């Protein structure tokens, strides 16, 4: 089920600001952050130019947040080496997506940014 339009617009606003703040302007030709929606989830990804062909950019998922319309809570997920998503259990689900983004920023386990 897709996110309601009002929720999606708020999430777009939050993530656009987050991505712009996280990557300084002077390095955006080398690294970028973006996001994509799929149903009631949003995935944050990192883009970098390929070493062999810098005109081609690759995407690598960093974190995923899933919205539960029943509870109105966001839950954070991380990816394993086999690209499978797992619930990140170091933070409880939250009604505020910013709580999850702070956890991704701090990355106390090194699972998101390495």
ABEGO torsion letter per residue (X at the ends): XBBBAAAAAAAAAAAAAAAAAABBAAAAAABBBBBBBBEABBBBBBBBBBAABAABBBBBBABBBBBBAAAGBBBBBBBBAAGBBBBBAABBBBABAAAAAAAAAAGAAGAAAX
